Amino acid sequence: MEWLLAPFEVTFVQRALWGGLLVSGICALAGTWVVVRGMAFLGEAMAHGLLPGVAVATLLGGNLVLGAALSAGAMAAGVTALGRNTRFAADTAIGLLFAGMLSVGVIIVSRSQSFAVDVTALLFGDVLAIREVDLAYLAVALGLSLVIAVLGHRAFVALAFDPRTAHTLGLRPRWAQAALLGLLTLAIVASFHVVGTLLVFGLLIAPPAAATYWSHRIPVIMALAVVFGGIATFVGLLVSWYAGTAAGATIAAIAVGLFFLSAAAARLRIALSARAIRLPAPSANALVLLAALSMVLVGCAAPGEPDPPAEVPHGYIEGAEEMDSVQSRLVVAGSGGELRVIDLITEETTEFDRMPGIVGLAGDDRFGFPLTADATGVLDGGGWTVDHGDHVHYYRAAVRDIGEVPHGGVVAVHSDTALTALIGASNTLLLDRAELESGVVAERGSVDGLAIPYSEHLVTVSAAGRVEVRTREGGQVTPLAGQCAAPSGTAVTRRGVVFGCADGALLVAADAGRFSATEIPYPRPVPVTERAARFTHRAGSTTLTAIAGERGIWVLDIAARSWRLIESGPVLAANTAGAGSSILGLTGDGVLHAYDPGTGAETARAQLLSGPIAADSPPVIEVDTNRAYVNDPAAQAIHEIDYRDNLRRARTFALDITPDHMVETGR
């Protein structure tokens, strides 16, 4: 063990170790967002875009850090300005600025008679020459980075996964983007003169990228990135000491090596899972990670007490596998009782036993529910998403038939973590969600009227229009102000629960345990035939659509508390991806139309269905964040539509049944 500690008895190596650890912390905070948002090229461009400022500062005898900061600021401003130009992609602007800034820097260096600016030092730095004042400087930079990361975390998360959500929540995505660029600039400027841009970029990208193989939670990725950066620093200095190699480059190489080691370990974990080695995913991660790190630090530590098992993440079920993206499925039913589940990733189709008498199909985020007059079937789609607000988990498991519930007449299904509500015309049957996920149908009672699980309670509307909030057990009734006469149509959004009513809609929202009801009336009196009887929308979206009789499509904006009528004429199906997205409508001639949500003008159309359309089971439009899906019974197919690309038909799934009913799960 003496050989392990001997190098760190030297003072300048100790300072190098502390400097590397501080840089690892700074780069982990910024680098995680660089990796999550796919901004690696921007990080590389920013790191090398410092050259003009450093060159000018050196020639004038000024402060290198100030010169680098000015150069990085100009680079960030240029990226922001050119990034708003819709004529070309953002990476084109970054590439132009990268080439331009680096060229200017090299020209300045080449015109210097003494070539005083050492480009090699800028690239590789000298981590072994770190001074105590540099350590203090890095500590301050780490503190500032931590403040920015904590204060901007919510906005950064929304910006990374859905900029439209960031705008909807009032998080000002442009300011969040500027703050993120500031965090990246701080990381690069604070560290380059100590360890060089190569090591900065290596620690900015490699440790967070490696950490993504072990967790999908942003805070955990940051923490693991710090650990991986620290390991790379320690091992890199050790190798550099005994092998006589450049310390900064060695640390960067070790960091990249840890990434590939993590990738290989992740592949091993997947292979072990495929062989039915039944370890909970977090524990398996921990074991494989321990084995991988021991390959790097073999002989560096004595065996000790085993770590306590990691907490099983919410939503995890034994036998499931956590994935890195949404696991979408289509549950399809034919009028003859045929049932199929289509995996939209692998394109595999799973066949189930017939369920005669199917008249409809409902679904939630995981299950498909074939509906008959006297029973409700339950199919596990095998894919689901667990949303924790600041991060999400994606899971997949075997597709399976759970069974049937002797409860017919269901028109909609809504679920939370505890209950699944089978909503009928006059009453709602409640199922135990945990039991359902384990493969058992267990009833938890019934409620008169419409009942939706929401915010750890039940929101109910009686046939008389009375709105109440109850406990999940059905007790402690709390009436709410507002009425919902002739309730019909339900939806659950990020802003609350929506019920369709005779005079419009009723929104029930919860804030810190307090419930409120807000009426959203139609803009004018609406006859019964034009009322919104069934809402369609992307899961979680606050923009809903409904067929407005023969007139067109209702668009209900929950955020604005307003209705808008798209006077398209009669449509068979409608849907939308959310705020700012096109309104999709399918007309009786088989043409899919896209309408501008603001003006109602048609923006695109595509001939989609060619055969006759049955009036008793019209097609549906299912929408997720990227694609729309339309069932084509006459052609025995389902069409995948890129609604952002002039309704381009991306894929067609050919089936051996007539897909009269369809629902998407896994979102």
C-alpha positions as CSV (number, residue, x, y, z in Angstrom):
1,M,0.0,0.0,0.0
2,E,3.0,2.3,0.4
3,W,3.3,2.7,-3.4
4,L,-0.3,3.9,-3.5
5,L,0.2,6.7,-1.0
6,A,3.9,7.7,-1.7
7,P,3.2,10.1,-4.6
8,F,0.7,12.1,-2.5
9,E,3.2,12.7,0.2
10,V,4.7,15.4,-2.1
11,T,3.2,18.8,-1.7
12,F,2.6,19.7,-5.3
13,V,0.9,16.3,-6.0
14,Q,-1.4,17.0,-3.0
15,R,-2.3,20.3,-4.5
16,A,-2.8,18.7,-7.9
17,L,-5.2,16.1,-6.3
18,W,-7.2,18.8,-4.6
19,G,-7.3,20.9,-7.7
20,G,-8.5,17.9,-9.8
21,L,-11.2,17.2,-7.2
22,L,-12.5,20.8,-7.3
23,V,-12.5,20.8,-11.1
24,S,-14.3,17.5,-11.0
25,G,-17.1,19.1,-8.9
26,I,-17.4,22.2,-11.1
27,C,-17.4,20.1,-14.3
28,A,-19.9,17.6,-12.9
29,L,-22.5,20.3,-12.2
30,A,-22.2,21.8,-15.7
31,G,-21.3,18.7,-17.5
32,T,-24.4,16.8,-16.5
33,W,-26.6,19.3,-18.3
34,V,-24.2,19.3,-21.3
35,V,-24.6,15.5,-21.6
36,V,-28.4,15.4,-20.9
37,R,-29.1,18.2,-23.4
38,G,-26.6,16.9,-26.0
39,M,-24.4,20.0,-25.9
40,A,-21.0,18.3,-26.1
41,F,-20.1,20.1,-29.3
42,L,-20.9,23.4,-27.6
43,G,-18.7,22.5,-24.6
44,E,-15.8,21.7,-27.0
45,A,-16.3,24.9,-28.9
46,M,-16.5,27.0,-25.7
47,A,-13.3,25.4,-24.4
48,H,-11.3,26.2,-27.5
49,G,-13.0,29.5,-28.1
50,L,-11.1,30.9,-25.2
51,L,-7.9,31.2,-27.3
52,P,-8.4,34.7,-28.7
53,G,-9.0,36.2,-25.3
54,V,-6.1,34.4,-23.7
55,A,-3.8,35.3,-26.6
56,V,-4.7,39.0,-26.4
57,A,-4.4,39.0,-22.6
58,T,-0.9,37.4,-22.8
59,L,0.3,39.8,-25.5
60,L,-0.9,42.8,-23.5
61,G,0.4,41.5,-20.2
62,G,-3.1,41.3,-18.8
63,N,-5.1,38.8,-16.7
64,L,-5.5,35.5,-18.5
65,V,-8.8,34.7,-16.7
66,L,-10.3,38.0,-17.6
67,G,-9.3,37.5,-21.2
68,A,-10.8,34.0,-21.2
69,A,-14.0,35.3,-19.6
70,L,-14.4,38.0,-22.2
71,S,-13.8,35.5,-25.0
72,A,-16.1,32.9,-23.6
73,G,-18.8,35.6,-23.0
74,A,-18.5,36.7,-26.7
75,M,-18.8,33.0,-27.7
76,A,-21.9,32.5,-25.5
77,A,-23.5,35.7,-26.8
78,G,-22.9,34.6,-30.4
79,V,-24.3,31.1,-29.8
80,T,-27.4,32.7,-28.3
81,A,-27.9,35.2,-31.1
82,L,-27.3,32.8,-34.0
83,G,-29.3,30.0,-32.3
84,R,-32.4,32.1,-32.8
85,N,-32.0,32.0,-36.6
86,T,-34.4,29.4,-37.9
87,R,-32.5,29.3,-41.3
88,F,-30.0,26.7,-39.9
89,A,-29.6,24.4,-37.0
90,A,-27.9,25.4,-33.7
91,D,-24.9,23.2,-34.2
92,T,-24.2,25.1,-37.5
93,A,-23.9,28.4,-35.5
94,I,-21.7,26.7,-32.9
95,G,-19.4,25.3,-35.7
96,L,-19.1,28.7,-37.3
97,L,-18.2,30.4,-34.1
98,F,-15.8,27.6,-33.1
99,A,-13.9,27.9,-36.4
100,G,-13.9,31.6,-36.3
101,M,-12.7,32.1,-32.7
102,L,-10.0,29.4,-33.0
103,S,-8.8,30.9,-36.3
104,V,-8.6,34.4,-34.7
105,G,-6.7,33.0,-31.8
106,V,-4.2,31.2,-34.0
107,I,-3.7,34.3,-36.2
108,I,-3.0,36.4,-33.1
109,V,-0.4,33.8,-31.9
110,S,1.2,33.6,-35.3
111,R,1.6,37.4,-35.5
112,S,3.4,37.5,-32.1
113,Q,7.1,37.9,-32.7
114,S,8.0,35.9,-29.7
115,F,5.1,33.5,-29.9
116,A,4.6,34.3,-26.3
117,V,1.2,32.6,-26.2
118,D,1.8,28.9,-25.5
119,V,-1.1,27.1,-27.2
120,T,0.1,23.8,-25.8
121,A,-0.2,25.1,-22.3
122,L,-3.7,26.3,-23.1
123,L,-4.7,22.9,-24.3
124,F,-3.0,20.7,-21.7
125,G,-2.3,23.0,-18.8
126,D,-0.1,21.9,-15.9
127,V,-2.1,20.4,-13.1
128,L,1.1,19.7,-11.1
129,A,1.8,23.5,-11.0
130,I,-1.4,24.4,-9.1
131,R,-0.8,26.9,-6.4
132,E,-2.8,27.4,-3.1
133,V,-4.3,30.6,-4.6
134,D,-5.6,28.5,-7.5
135,L,-7.2,26.1,-5.1
136,A,-9.0,29.0,-3.4
137,Y,-10.1,30.4,-6.8
138,L,-11.5,26.9,-7.7
139,A,-13.3,26.6,-4.4
140,V,-15.1,29.9,-5.0
141,A,-16.0,28.8,-8.6
142,L,-17.4,25.6,-7.2
143,G,-19.6,27.5,-4.7
144,L,-20.9,29.7,-7.5
145,S,-21.6,26.7,-9.7
146,L,-23.5,25.0,-6.9
147,V,-25.7,28.1,-6.3
148,I,-26.5,28.3,-10.0
149,A,-27.2,24.6,-10.3
150,V,-29.5,24.6,-7.2
151,L,-31.5,27.7,-8.1
152,G,-31.9,26.8,-11.7
153,H,-32.5,23.1,-11.3
154,R,-36.3,23.1,-11.9
155,A,-35.9,25.4,-15.0
156,F,-33.0,23.3,-16.3
157,V,-35.0,20.1,-16.0
158,A,-38.0,21.5,-17.9
159,L,-35.7,23.1,-20.5
160,A,-33.9,19.8,-21.1
161,F,-37.0,17.6,-21.5
162,D,-39.7,19.9,-22.8
163,P,-39.1,23.6,-23.5
164,R,-42.8,24.0,-24.0
165,T,-43.4,22.8,-20.5
166,A,-40.8,25.3,-19.2
167,H,-42.7,28.1,-20.9
168,T,-46.1,26.9,-19.7
169,L,-44.8,26.8,-16.1
170,G,-43.5,30.3,-16.3
171,L,-39.8,29.2,-16.0
172,R,-38.6,31.5,-18.8
173,P,-36.7,29.0,-21.0
174,R,-34.6,31.8,-22.6
175,W,-33.3,32.9,-19.2
176,A,-32.7,29.3,-18.2
177,Q,-30.7,28.8,-21.4
178,A,-28.6,31.8,-20.6
179,A,-28.1,30.6,-17.1
180,L,-27.0,27.2,-18.4
181,L,-24.5,28.8,-20.8
182,G,-23.3,30.9,-17.8
183,L,-22.7,27.7,-15.8
184,L,-20.8,26.1,-18.6
185,T,-18.7,29.3,-19.1
186,L,-17.9,29.4,-15.4
187,A,-16.7,25.8,-15.4
188,I,-14.5,26.3,-18.4
189,V,-13.0,29.7,-17.5
190,A,-12.4,28.8,-13.8
191,S,-10.5,25.6,-14.7
192,F,-8.7,26.1,-18.0
193,H,-5.7,28.0,-16.7
194,V,-5.1,25.4,-14.0
195,V,-5.6,22.1,-15.9
196,G,-5.9,23.1,-19.6
197,T,-8.9,22.9,-21.9
198,L,-8.3,19.2,-22.7
199,L,-8.7,18.1,-19.1
200,V,-11.6,20.5,-18.6
201,F,-13.5,19.0,-21.5
202,G,-12.6,15.5,-20.5
203,L,-14.0,16.0,-17.0
204,L,-16.9,18.0,-18.4
205,I,-18.2,15.1,-20.6
206,A,-16.8,11.7,-19.6
207,P,-17.8,11.4,-15.9
208,P,-21.4,12.6,-16.4
209,A,-21.7,10.4,-19.5
210,A,-20.4,7.4,-17.5
211,A,-22.9,8.2,-14.7
212,T,-25.9,8.0,-17.0
213,Y,-25.3,4.3,-17.2
214,W,-26.0,4.0,-13.5
215,S,-28.9,6.4,-12.9
216,H,-31.5,8.4,-14.7
217,R,-31.9,10.9,-11.8
218,I,-30.2,14.3,-12.4
219,P,-28.9,14.7,-8.8
220,V,-27.6,11.2,-8.7
221,I,-25.9,11.6,-12.1
222,M,-24.1,14.7,-10.7
223,A,-23.0,13.0,-7.6
224,L,-21.7,10.0,-9.5
225,A,-19.9,12.3,-12.0
226,V,-18.1,13.9,-9.0
227,V,-17.1,10.4,-7.9
228,F,-15.9,9.3,-11.3
229,G,-14.0,12.6,-11.8
230,G,-12.3,12.1,-8.4
231,I,-11.3,8.5,-9.3
232,A,-9.9,9.7,-12.6
233,T,-7.9,12.4,-10.9
234,F,-6.5,10.0,-8.2
235,V,-5.7,7.2,-10.7
236,G,-4.4,9.6,-13.3
237,L,-2.0,11.2,-10.9
238,L,-0.8,7.8,-9.7
239,V,-0.2,6.6,-13.3
240,S,1.5,9.8,-14.2
241,W,3.8,9.6,-11.2
242,Y,5.1,6.1,-12.0
243,A,4.8,6.1,-15.8
244,G,6.2,9.6,-16.3
245,T,3.3,10.8,-18.5
246,A,1.6,14.2,-18.7
247,A,-0.7,14.4,-15.7
248,G,-3.5,16.3,-17.2
249,A,-3.8,14.1,-20.3
250,T,-3.5,11.0,-18.2
251,I,-6.4,12.1,-16.0
252,A,-8.5,12.9,-19.1
253,A,-7.7,9.5,-20.5
254,I,-8.7,7.7,-17.3
255,A,-12.0,9.6,-17.3
256,V,-12.7,8.5,-20.8
257,G,-11.7,5.0,-19.9
258,L,-14.2,5.0,-17.0
259,F,-16.9,5.9,-19.5
260,F,-16.2,2.9,-21.7
261,L,-15.9,0.7,-18.6
262,S,-19.3,1.9,-17.4
263,A,-20.7,1.2,-20.9
264,A,-19.3,-2.4,-20.8
265,A,-20.6,-2.9,-17.3
266,A,-24.1,-1.7,-18.4
267,R,-24.1,-4.2,-21.2
268,L,-23.1,-6.9,-18.7
269,R,-26.0,-5.9,-16.5
270,I,-28.5,-6.1,-19.3
271,A,-27.1,-9.5,-20.3
272,L,-27.5,-10.8,-16.7
273,S,-31.0,-9.4,-16.6
274,A,-31.9,-11.2,-19.8
275,R,-30.8,-14.5,-18.3
276,A,-33.4,-14.0,-15.5
277,I,-30.9,-13.3,-12.7
278,R,-33.4,-11.8,-10.3
279,L,-31.7,-8.9,-8.7
280,P,-33.6,-5.6,-8.2
281,A,-32.2,-3.1,-10.7
282,P,-30.6,-0.7,-8.2
283,S,-28.8,-3.6,-6.4
284,A,-27.6,-5.0,-9.7
285,N,-26.3,-1.6,-10.6
286,A,-24.4,-1.3,-7.4
287,L,-22.8,-4.8,-7.8
288,V,-21.7,-4.2,-11.4
289,L,-20.5,-0.7,-10.6
290,L,-18.4,-2.1,-7.7
291,A,-17.0,-4.8,-9.9
292,A,-16.1,-2.3,-12.6
293,L,-14.4,0.1,-10.2
294,S,-12.5,-2.7,-8.6
295,M,-10.9,-3.4,-12.0
296,V,-9.5,0.1,-12.0
297,L,-8.5,0.2,-8.3
298,V,-7.5,-3.5,-7.9
299,G,-5.3,-3.9,-4.9
300,C,-6.1,-0.3,-3.7
301,A,-8.5,-1.1,-0.9
302,A,-9.1,-3.8,1.6
303,P,-12.5,-5.5,1.8
304,G,-15.0,-3.9,4.2
305,E,-18.6,-3.9,5.2
306,P,-21.0,-4.2,2.2
307,D,-23.0,-1.1,1.3
308,P,-26.7,-1.2,2.4
309,P,-29.0,-2.0,-0.6
310,A,-30.2,1.1,-2.5
311,E,-33.7,2.2,-2.1
312,V,-36.0,0.7,-4.7
313,P,-37.3,3.6,-6.9
314,H,-41.0,4.3,-6.9
315,G,-42.8,2.5,-9.7
316,Y,-40.3,-0.4,-9.8
317,I,-41.7,-3.9,-9.9
318,E,-39.7,-7.0,-9.6
319,G,-39.0,-8.5,-13.0
320,A,-39.1,-5.1,-14.7
321,E,-36.1,-3.5,-16.4
322,E,-35.4,0.3,-16.2
323,M,-34.8,1.8,-19.7
324,D,-33.4,5.0,-21.0
325,S,-36.4,6.1,-23.0
326,V,-40.2,5.8,-23.0
327,Q,-41.5,2.3,-23.8
328,S,-44.6,3.0,-25.9
329,R,-47.1,0.3,-26.9
330,L,-50.3,0.2,-28.9
331,V,-53.1,-2.0,-27.6
332,V,-55.4,-2.9,-30.5
333,A,-58.7,-4.7,-30.5
334,G,-61.0,-6.0,-33.3
335,S,-64.7,-6.1,-33.2
336,G,-64.5,-9.9,-33.3
337,G,-62.6,-9.9,-30.0
338,E,-59.1,-10.2,-31.3
339,L,-56.4,-8.5,-29.2
340,R,-52.9,-7.4,-30.1
341,V,-50.2,-5.4,-28.4
342,I,-47.6,-3.7,-30.7
343,D,-44.2,-2.7,-29.3
344,L,-43.4,0.7,-31.0
345,I,-39.7,0.3,-30.4
346,T,-39.1,-3.3,-31.6
347,E,-42.2,-3.5,-33.8
348,E,-43.0,-6.9,-32.3
349,T,-46.7,-7.9,-32.0
350,T,-48.1,-10.0,-29.1
351,E,-51.3,-11.9,-29.6
352,F,-53.9,-12.6,-26.9
353,D,-56.9,-14.8,-26.5
354,R,-60.1,-13.5,-28.0
355,M,-62.6,-11.5,-25.9
356,P,-65.9,-11.6,-27.6
357,G,-68.2,-8.6,-27.7
358,I,-65.6,-5.8,-27.6
359,V,-67.3,-2.4,-28.1
360,G,-64.4,-0.1,-27.1
361,L,-61.0,0.2,-25.6
362,A,-59.7,2.4,-22.8
363,G,-56.2,2.8,-21.4
364,D,-54.0,4.5,-18.8
365,D,-50.2,5.0,-18.7
366,R,-49.6,1.2,-18.6
367,F,-52.7,-1.0,-19.1
368,G,-55.2,-1.4,-21.9
369,F,-58.8,-2.2,-21.0
370,P,-60.9,-4.0,-23.6
371,L,-64.6,-3.0,-23.0
372,T,-67.7,-5.1,-23.4
373,A,-71.3,-4.6,-22.3
374,D,-70.8,-6.7,-19.1
375,A,-67.1,-6.9,-18.5
376,T,-63.8,-5.1,-18.7
377,G,-60.5,-6.9,-19.6
378,V,-57.1,-5.9,-18.4
379,L,-54.0,-6.2,-20.6
380,D,-50.6,-5.2,-19.2
381,G,-48.8,-3.3,-22.0
382,G,-45.4,-4.0,-20.5
383,G,-44.2,-0.4,-20.5
384,W,-44.8,2.5,-18.2
385,T,-43.4,5.9,-17.1
386,V,-42.9,7.1,-13.5
387,D,-42.8,10.9,-13.4
388,H,-41.2,12.5,-10.2
389,G,-41.5,16.0,-11.5
390,D,-37.7,16.8,-11.8
391,H,-37.0,13.4,-13.4
392,V,-38.7,10.4,-14.9
393,H,-38.1,6.6,-14.9
394,Y,-39.0,4.3,-17.8
395,Y,-39.7,0.7,-17.3
396,R,-40.5,-2.4,-19.4
397,A,-41.7,-5.8,-18.5
398,A,-43.4,-8.8,-20.1
399,V,-46.7,-8.1,-21.9
400,R,-49.5,-10.1,-20.2
401,D,-53.2,-10.7,-19.8
402,I,-54.2,-9.9,-16.3
403,G,-57.8,-11.1,-16.6
404,E,-61.4,-9.6,-16.5
405,V,-63.5,-7.5,-14.2
406,P,-67.2,-8.3,-14.2
407,H,-68.1,-4.6,-14.7
408,G,-69.4,-3.4,-18.0
409,G,-70.4,-0.1,-19.5
410,V,-67.0,1.5,-18.8
411,V,-66.3,4.7,-20.8
412,A,-63.0,5.8,-19.4
413,V,-60.2,4.7,-17.1
414,H,-57.9,6.9,-14.9
415,S,-55.3,5.8,-12.4
416,D,-52.8,7.0,-9.8
417,T,-50.3,5.1,-7.7
418,A,-53.0,3.6,-5.5
419,L,-56.2,3.3,-7.5
420,T,-57.5,2.5,-11.0
421,A,-60.9,4.0,-11.7
422,L,-63.2,2.3,-14.2
423,I,-65.7,5.1,-15.0
424,G,-69.1,4.2,-16.2
425,A,-72.1,6.3,-17.2
426,S,-73.4,6.5,-13.6
427,N,-70.9,4.9,-11.3
428,T,-67.1,4.2,-10.9
429,L,-65.5,0.9,-9.9
430,L,-62.2,1.3,-8.0
431,L,-59.4,-1.3,-8.4
432,D,-56.2,-1.6,-6.2
433,R,-53.4,-0.3,-8.4
434,A,-50.6,-2.1,-6.6
435,E,-52.4,-5.4,-6.9
436,L,-53.1,-4.8,-10.6
437,E,-49.5,-4.1,-11.3
438,S,-48.6,-7.4,-9.6
439,G,-51.1,-9.2,-11.8
440,V,-54.1,-9.5,-9.5
441,V,-57.5,-7.8,-10.0
442,A,-58.7,-6.6,-6.6
443,E,-61.7,-4.4,-6.2
444,R,-61.6,-1.5,-3.7
445,G,-65.3,-0.5,-3.8
446,S,-67.4,1.7,-6.0
447,V,-68.5,5.3,-6.1
448,D,-71.7,6.8,-7.5
449,G,-71.1,9.2,-10.4
450,L,-67.8,10.0,-12.1
451,A,-64.7,9.6,-9.8
452,I,-61.1,10.3,-10.7
453,P,-58.0,9.6,-8.5
454,Y,-56.1,12.8,-8.1
455,S,-53.6,14.2,-5.6
456,E,-54.1,11.3,-3.2
457,H,-57.9,11.8,-3.2
458,L,-60.9,11.1,-5.3
459,V,-62.6,13.9,-7.2
460,T,-66.2,13.0,-7.9
461,V,-69.1,14.5,-9.8
462,S,-72.6,13.1,-9.2
463,A,-75.3,12.7,-11.8
464,A,-76.9,15.9,-10.3
465,G,-73.7,17.8,-10.9
466,R,-72.4,18.0,-7.3
467,V,-68.6,18.2,-7.1
468,E,-66.9,16.6,-4.1
469,V,-63.4,15.6,-2.9
470,R,-63.2,12.3,-1.0
471,T,-60.5,10.2,0.5
472,R,-59.3,7.2,-1.5
473,E,-61.5,5.1,0.8
474,G,-64.6,7.2,-0.1
475,G,-65.0,9.0,3.2
476,Q,-64.6,12.6,4.5
477,V,-66.6,14.3,1.8
478,T,-65.6,17.9,1.0
479,P,-68.0,19.7,-1.3
480,L,-66.5,22.2,-3.8
481,A,-68.0,25.3,-5.2
482,G,-69.3,25.0,-8.7
483,Q,-71.6,22.7,-10.5
484,C,-71.2,20.3,-13.5
485,A,-74.6,19.6,-15.0
486,A,-74.9,16.6,-17.2
487,P,-71.2,15.5,-16.7
488,S,-69.7,13.7,-19.7
489,G,-66.0,13.4,-20.6
490,T,-63.0,13.4,-18.3
491,A,-59.3,14.2,-18.5
492,V,-56.3,14.4,-16.2
493,T,-53.7,17.1,-16.9
494,R,-50.7,18.6,-15.1
495,R,-53.0,21.5,-13.9
496,G,-55.8,19.3,-12.6
497,V,-58.8,17.1,-13.4
498,V,-61.3,18.2,-16.1
499,F,-64.9,17.2,-16.4
500,G,-67.1,18.0,-19.4
501,C,-70.3,19.8,-18.4
502,A,-73.5,21.0,-20.1
503,D,-72.3,24.6,-20.1
504,G,-68.5,24.0,-20.7
505,A,-65.9,22.3,-18.4
506,L,-65.0,22.2,-14.8
507,L,-61.4,22.2,-13.7
508,V,-60.5,20.8,-10.2
509,A,-57.0,21.6,-9.1
510,A,-55.0,21.0,-5.9
511,D,-52.4,23.3,-4.4
512,A,-50.7,22.3,-1.1
513,G,-53.6,20.0,-0.2
514,R,-56.3,22.6,-1.0
515,F,-58.7,21.8,-3.8
516,S,-60.5,24.4,-5.9
517,A,-63.0,24.2,-8.7
518,T,-63.1,26.5,-11.7
519,E,-65.8,26.7,-14.3
520,I,-64.7,27.2,-17.9
521,P,-67.9,28.1,-19.8
522,Y,-68.4,27.7,-23.6
523,P,-68.0,31.1,-25.4
524,R,-71.7,30.9,-26.3
525,P,-74.7,28.6,-25.7
526,V,-74.0,25.2,-27.2
527,P,-76.7,22.7,-28.2
528,V,-76.4,19.2,-26.9
529,T,-75.2,17.8,-30.2
530,E,-72.2,20.1,-30.1
531,R,-71.1,19.6,-26.5
532,A,-67.7,18.1,-25.7
533,A,-68.6,14.5,-24.8
534,R,-65.1,12.9,-24.9
535,F,-61.7,14.7,-24.5
536,T,-58.6,13.6,-26.3
537,H,-55.1,14.9,-25.6
538,R,-51.4,13.9,-25.2
539,A,-50.8,12.4,-21.7
540,G,-50.4,15.2,-19.2
541,S,-51.0,18.0,-21.7
542,T,-53.1,21.0,-20.8
543,T,-54.6,21.4,-24.2
544,L,-57.6,19.2,-24.9
545,T,-59.7,18.5,-28.0
546,A,-63.2,17.2,-28.4
547,I,-65.5,16.8,-31.4
548,A,-68.1,19.6,-31.7
549,G,-70.8,17.7,-33.5
550,E,-71.0,18.6,-37.1
551,R,-69.3,22.0,-36.7
552,G,-65.7,20.9,-36.0
553,I,-63.3,20.6,-33.1
554,W,-63.4,22.1,-29.7
555,V,-59.9,23.1,-28.3
556,L,-59.9,23.6,-24.5
557,D,-56.8,25.5,-23.2
558,I,-56.6,24.7,-19.5
559,A,-53.8,27.2,-18.9
560,A,-55.8,30.1,-20.5
561,R,-59.2,28.8,-19.1
562,S,-60.7,29.2,-22.6
563,W,-62.4,27.3,-25.4
564,R,-61.8,27.8,-29.2
565,L,-63.8,26.2,-32.0
566,I,-62.0,25.0,-35.1
567,E,-64.7,25.2,-37.7
568,S,-63.4,22.3,-39.8
569,G,-66.8,20.7,-40.4
570,P,-67.6,17.2,-39.3
571,V,-64.7,15.1,-38.1
572,L,-64.4,11.5,-37.0
573,A,-61.5,11.9,-34.6
574,A,-59.4,14.8,-33.2
575,N,-56.3,15.2,-31.0
576,T,-53.3,17.5,-30.3
577,A,-49.8,17.2,-28.8
578,G,-50.3,20.3,-26.6
579,A,-49.8,24.0,-26.5
580,G,-48.6,25.4,-29.7
581,S,-48.9,22.1,-31.6
582,S,-51.2,21.6,-34.6
583,I,-54.8,20.4,-34.0
584,L,-55.3,17.1,-35.8
585,G,-58.6,16.1,-37.3
586,L,-59.7,13.1,-39.4
587,T,-62.6,13.6,-41.8
588,G,-65.0,11.0,-43.2
589,D,-63.1,10.9,-46.6
590,G,-60.0,9.5,-44.8
591,V,-58.0,12.7,-44.9
592,L,-56.0,13.8,-41.9
593,H,-55.9,17.6,-41.5
594,A,-53.7,19.8,-39.4
595,Y,-55.0,23.2,-38.1
596,D,-53.3,26.1,-36.6
597,P,-54.3,26.3,-33.0
598,G,-54.4,30.1,-33.0
599,T,-56.2,30.9,-36.2
600,G,-57.9,27.7,-37.0
601,A,-56.5,27.7,-40.6
602,E,-55.6,24.4,-42.2
603,T,-51.8,24.0,-42.4
604,A,-51.5,20.5,-43.9
605,R,-53.5,17.6,-45.1
606,A,-52.7,14.0,-46.1
607,Q,-54.9,11.2,-47.6
608,L,-54.5,8.5,-45.0
609,L,-57.5,6.1,-45.1
610,S,-58.7,4.7,-48.4
611,G,-61.4,2.2,-47.5
612,P,-64.9,2.7,-46.1
613,I,-65.1,3.9,-42.5
614,A,-67.7,2.3,-40.1
615,A,-69.9,4.8,-38.4
616,D,-70.2,2.7,-35.3
617,S,-66.5,2.4,-34.6
618,P,-64.7,5.4,-36.2
619,P,-60.9,5.5,-36.1
620,V,-59.0,7.3,-33.3
621,I,-55.9,9.5,-33.2
622,E,-53.4,8.8,-30.5
623,V,-50.7,11.4,-29.9
624,D,-47.4,11.3,-28.0
625,T,-44.5,13.8,-27.9
626,N,-43.2,12.8,-31.3
627,R,-45.8,10.9,-33.3
628,A,-49.5,10.4,-33.9
629,Y,-51.1,7.0,-34.6
630,V,-54.3,6.4,-36.6
631,N,-55.9,3.0,-37.0
632,D,-57.0,2.0,-40.5
633,P,-59.6,-0.9,-40.1
634,A,-60.2,-1.3,-43.8
635,A,-56.5,-1.7,-44.6
636,Q,-55.8,-3.8,-41.4
637,A,-53.1,-1.4,-40.5
638,I,-52.0,1.4,-38.2
639,H,-50.3,4.5,-39.5
640,E,-47.6,6.4,-37.6
641,I,-47.6,10.1,-38.5
642,D,-44.9,12.7,-38.0
643,Y,-47.2,15.6,-37.2
644,R,-44.3,18.1,-37.2
645,D,-43.4,17.2,-40.8
646,N,-46.5,18.0,-42.9
647,L,-48.2,14.9,-41.6
648,R,-45.6,12.6,-43.1
649,R,-46.4,8.9,-42.8
650,A,-43.3,7.6,-40.9
651,R,-44.3,3.9,-40.6
652,T,-47.2,1.6,-41.2
653,F,-47.9,-1.4,-39.0
654,A,-49.6,-4.2,-41.0
655,L,-51.8,-6.4,-38.9
656,D,-53.6,-9.8,-39.2
657,I,-56.8,-8.4,-37.7
658,T,-59.1,-5.4,-38.2
659,P,-58.0,-2.7,-35.8
660,D,-61.4,-1.3,-34.9
661,H,-60.2,0.1,-31.5
662,M,-56.8,1.4,-30.4
663,V,-55.1,3.0,-27.4
664,E,-51.5,3.9,-26.6
665,T,-49.8,3.0,-23.3
666,G,-46.4,3.4,-21.8
667,R,-46.3,7.2,-22.0
